[in-house]
């Protein structure tokens, strides 16, 4: 457990949480893509995997800039959300219903990340780290775009699931 004495300490801790989340997702997204049956959803998961790797690299850059290591923290929230996704993958469900469930799991992850990135962007602004704020805002906007793409995909998939 780290002692948090300053906003910068909290900033670094929150960055570590996001880094852990991103690295966990790099492991989880291929499984979600493999479980998805809808081609658009499968491609979306694969595209987000590439994006997630870039987001982790952005975080590594921020860590280098503040002279800190990215490791040493495990995002418990993402472990739980990924476990829920793994449960959905194992479900004996009609394909469209499973795809709808995978979207629900993925959107929970996206909402967590949006909140996390929004927080560290604000911290970076207060700490007068404009380059960090810009990099982190880019990741926040990518997470929002992914959430919108999932919502878009869910329209047709949810209709298919309703007919199953």
Buried (B, 14 or more C-beta within 10 A) or exposed (E): EEEEEEEBEBBBBBBBBBBBBBBBBBEBBEBBBEBBBBEBBBBBBBBBBEBBBEBBEBBBEBBEEEEBEBEEBBBEBBEEBBEBBBEBBEEEBBBBBBBBBBBBBBBBBBBBBBEBBBBBBEBBBEBEBEEBBEBBBBBBEBBBEBBEBBEEBBEBBBEBBEEE
